Every structure is written in structure tokens, then in C-alpha cells.
Amino acid sequence: MKIVVIGGSGLIGRHLTAELERAGHEAVPASPSTGVDAVTGDGLAEVLVGADAVVDVANAPSFEDAAVLDFFERSSRNLLTAGRQAGLKHHVALSIVGTDRLDGNGYFRAKVAQERRIAASGLPYTIVRATQFFEFIATITEAFAVGDRIVVPDADFQPIAATDVAAALAAVAVGAPADGKIDVAGPERSSFRAFIARRMAAVGDGRAVTVDNAARYFGAPLARGSLVPDDGAAARLGGTRFETWIATA
């Protein structure tokens, strides 16, 4: 199969391209650096010639509310239009577990808008919602820094390795469209505090980690289950454990 990876130069895109190539597929990384810009539409028609599927893992360069919404609205509209013209058999997009539960977060609102546009496009599609990546826990930690402490909400966390997200996306891309959403998550669910404290201990960060329900996740309040798959949901679980990832990161 020929599979175009929009955002192919990013963290997930690089792993996904490699995963597809190992399986014998023609994986085409597409990004502004390769002359393909989904926001402007430049290069989309050309790169999609002969493609069976497209996987959209592109990320916005700015997380400011208006900018990120504009990015996902325009890039999705252009990509879906080009996909229809190219006769794509499968449109796959990476989203986030909990997008529709955190209306206070502009990035999550933008991903909801992207999901809705895809679902209404008429193209066969699958939206893969992933939990937060192990690779982003350091950034998340600093977002909760208050003086010499890390203050986190009382919420569950089930992060996943980027390589496992890429493997799940590769499997979805070569399969039949779900015409719906699939959740992927890490193999272990615990508290925000537990994961962050474990990562900080591993890197020798001695700051205290405390819990405060008033703490916000990038501007949004969290309930216990805001960022994890629903209990009983058939989420696909990655195989990489957090301790293994820390030891090799």
C-alpha cells in the first residue's frame, strides 16, 4: 500500500513511517519540509496520487486558542478535499483521549473540531485517540510547577510510548476503516502524581509533588477520568511499560 503520512517529520510521523516501511508498505512522509503544506494545500494533490490511505499526525506550531483552531480547521479541510479528489480509501487521524471532556482547553476544542469535520466528510475514516505520550511528561510536569513544588490534580493518567502510538496507527492504516474512533493507551493506569513522581525520581529531580484539585491541565479542570479511556472501553494498549521507557530514554 501507498500511505501518506501528514506530519511525517514529527515525533509520531517518523516512527510511523519507519513502522510502515518495516511492514513492506510505501510510506511517504509529507510536511512543509518536503513541499507539502496541508494548511495552504500546497503539494497535497501531487503527494496523494496513487495513495491508498493518509494518516494525519500533523501538529500545530502554536497552541494559542485561535491559532490552533485555525490550523486544524484549515489543514483538515484541505486534506479531506484533496483526499476525495484522489479517491482515498482510508483517512486516519491522530487525536487525544478526552478531547470532548476538556472544553476549557483550546487545543482539545480544536481537535474536536477536526474530528467533527472528518466524520462529516463522507470519506472512510478512523480517528485514533491516544493518551498522553511518555515523551511529553517532562513538559507536563513543568506546566504544574508552582515555586519549588509540582502541584497536580487528583486525576488518573495512562500515558503511552510514542512508538506504541505509531504501531497502533500503522495497524489501523492498513486495515478497514472503522468510521469511528479507537482509543489507544499505555499498559498501566495510575494517578498523575504517581507517574510524575516516578519520572522525577528517575532523573534526580527532588521537588515535592503534591495534589490539589484546583490545579488546571493547561487551563482546564480535570475530573478523575478526563484523560483516560472510559472504564470498560475496548482501548488498545501499548506494550511498553513506563519503567522500561525511562531506562532507555
Order of alpha helices (4+ residues) and beta strands (2+ residues): beta-alpha-beta-alpha-beta-alpha-beta-alpha-beta-alpha-beta-beta-beta-alpha-beta-beta-alpha-beta-beta-beta-beta-alpha
